Amino acid sequence: MDVNSISAPSSLKAPLLNKFKIGERLLVEVVHKHNEGEGTVRVKGQTMSALLETSTQVGEKFWVKVGHLNESGVLLIREPLLGKTENSSAPQPAHQLTERGLPNSQEIIVMVKSFPTSNLGVFSSFLGSLQGATLTDELIMNLRKAIPQWDSLSDDHGFEKLLASLRKLGLNYEQRILQMLKMDHPDKEMEKTSLKETFKGRLLAAIHSQEGDLDSNSPLAQLLQKITGQQLWFKTGAMDTAYMLLHLPLLNQEQFIPVQIAIESARKGLKMDEQHCRIAILIETQELGEIGIDSFFNEDSFTCRVLSQDLQFIPQLLEEVLPETRVKFAKLGFNIERVEVGELKNNLEFQNFLKGSRRSGVDVSR
């Protein structure tokens, strides 16, 4: 069920109530379930009692806003979902489009539906099936230049390198064309040349040079569909919530590493609010298989759960890397509050979030 409201019990002390401000956006976490219909939630680092629907799961998190304050408590209102589905674990396509702010047209539906469930194997199969022709060799070289190296993203300029990679792939191709139309002639010609050098520009040129109709199952057509789908999911969201879904291939010693990233946050003007966001990452590793990271940033605190099919080695690995990780996060202004481990295959909500679904809520009231 959708979350309607959370009313803090009157036992809350005045100093805690004074920490809340009307309109403030907060992260709520369901900490415990006690007797039927009763439980505990955590808000701003403090726990409070609440009445919970039977569908509530321990560990559920969702964003709320402070709607009302008085001496008897505080009313927290969950950000609204645009419509409801019978099964929250498998949202209907039209509902999924609406709540992510995407246009509801048949052509868009086909593209949007196929992208989150498709894998990144199209890139590796492309490299393996088209080598040998001069035209495709140039395209392959351009693709390799656009994809970032795994180890380059861990340095101080990793974020800038990631953005540069997305531009080289041509994810802002049409946006740049629109901006180009407003330029003077010399700048317009330079921008036109630069656009042709992006991977999408070269891919469109390669498709245009093909004789006859393009086979929709050909590697070139599949690559174009993958990139166009990525563009549709790159900056979405509805109302005051922003969402981004990114399928990014990385190169590690000339081998492709598929990475999926989903980010949901409050809006900060035209940007995403990095202090109030959820970031989910799924990466395929050679030694540990698929590893998922479900993380939440709230003000200056950071919590996450590391998910894996095999939990045998994860705790030991976390123990080894956490000290250095805490230092790096501290430099960014975040304190690692809690790190947990869990099974990837059983976390369907995490998997659905990586497919574009919003977290389903629960009714919490007092």
Summary of the structure (lengths in Angstrom):
residues: 366
radius of gyration: 23.0
end to end distance: 16.3
largest distance: 75.2
contacts: 1049
relative contact order: 0.14
helix: 36%
strand: 31%
